[in-house]
Structure formats: C-alpha cells, structure tokens
Amino acid sequence: QAQLEESGGGLVQAGGSLRLSCAGSGRTFSSYAMGWFRQAPGKEREFVAAVDWSGGSTFYADSVKGRFTISRLNAVDTIYLQMNSLRPEDTAVYYCAADFKSSVPWRRVDAYDLWGQGTQVTVSA
C-alpha cells in the first residue's frame, strides 16, 4: 500500500529555517508530480509548492516564492521543502502529496491522489 510520510517540522523563531522531508513507500513515485500544501487552524488547505517528475520544473505560491525551495531525489522516492526566512504566518500543518495522474504538477488540492499525515510547523514572532 502506497504511503507518504512527512518529517522535519518543529518550532522555530521568525527568520529561521526548517527542512521538511516526505518519503514515499509501497510504490514508485519517480514518474509523478508531487507537492507540498499547508493548512492553518480555521483555514482551508492551500498550495505551497510542487515539482514535476524530474525535479526540473518547480512551482510556488506567491507567498513563499524566494523563501522556500522544493526538490526531489527519485532514487529514494523523497521530496524536500527547504524553508528559509520563516514568518509567523507560515505556521501550519504541512502535507506532502502525490498526483498519480500526471508528471506535471497542479496547484489544486483535488488534483492529488495520496497524502501524508502532515507535520506541524510553528514559527514564533
């Protein structure tokens, strides 16, 4: 059974950095687009970043562009999210997701087929 597992969340001060990882298991993920989303309390889940199957094309929400970097290492079925210059408004549960229908990523939540359980990121002022 295919699964995604996030790690790397935690508590950090504003201006700090965190690196999230998302490891896939149970099938090969290297042919598919993958993404990161986040959900803050009382808000809808929103797109953060996505990467195509090769890692050659990346996409970002305007709110994180220039601060976050998504990457992937297909040899170990893992994607990463390097988060720099963190702000209190980045506080949320961060989820990774895989789209088994496409090698090119979408920004829509409903485009993705498999989700991880999430990892909490808290940025203090």
N, C-alpha and C positions, 0 to 999 in steps of 0.2 A: 504494500500500500504506500503510495507516494505521500511524503510529508515534507514540510518546511519547518525549520527551527531557527528562530532568531536568538541572538545573544549580543552582549556588549552594552546594553542600556545601563543607566545609573543616574546618579545625582552629580551635577556639575555646576560651577558658577558661570554666570554670564561672561561671554568672551572665551570660554574654554572649548575643548574639543572632545568628541567621542567617536569611536568607530564601531558601527554595527556590522554584524555578520549574519548571513542567512544560509544555512546548509540544507541542501536538498538530499533526500534519500528515497529509496524504493523505486526509482526510475531515473532515466537520464533527462537532465534539464538543459543540456547544452544547445539544443535546437530551438529553444523557445525564448520569447521575450519575458523579462522579469522586471518587477518594480517594487518600489517602497511607497507605502502610504502611511498616514498617521491619523489618529483620532484623539482629539482633546475632549475633556468632560463636557457634555452638553452640546457637542458639535458633531457634524457628520464626518465620516471618514473622507480624507482628502488626498489627492495625488501629491507625491513629493518628488519622485524621480523614477526613471525607467531606463532600461538598457536593452538593446537588441541582442539577438542570439550570439553575435560575435564579440560584443563589447565595443564595437567600432562606432556605434551611434548611441548617444545618450540624450536624455530629455529631462528638463527640470521645471518645477513650479517656479514662478517668478519670485516667490517669497524666499526661496533657498538658493537661487542662482548665484554663483560666485562664492558661496559659502560651503555647499555640500557637493560631494563628488561620489557618483555611483560607479562601481566597477564589478567585474566578474572574473572568476577563474574557473573555466569549464572543466579543467582536469579534476577538480574536486567538487563540482556542482555547487559552487558557493558564490553568492554575490555580497557586496560590501557597500556600506554607506559611510563615507568619511564626513563628519560634521564638524566644521570649524566656526569660530565666531558665533557660538550659540547664544541665543536670546531667550528670555523667559517665555516668549510666545511660541517657541519651538517645543515647549513642554507638551507631551502627548504619549500615547502608546503607539509605537511604530511597528508596522506589519510589513512583511515581505509577501510577494505574491507571484504566481507563475501563470502565464497565458499559454495553454497548450494548443491554441488555435492559430497562433501567429508567431512569426520570428521577429516581427516589428512591433514595438510596444504601443499601447494605447494609454491615455490618461484616465479613462473611465474605470471606476471601481468594478462595474458589472462586466468588464471585458476579461477579468481574471478568473481562473478556474480553481486555483488551490491557494490557500492562505496559511501562514504560520499563526502561532498563538499570540504573538505580539511581545514586545519588550518595552518597558517603561523608560522614558527619558524625561528627567526633571531638571530644569535649568533655573537656578535661583538668581535673584536680582543682586 
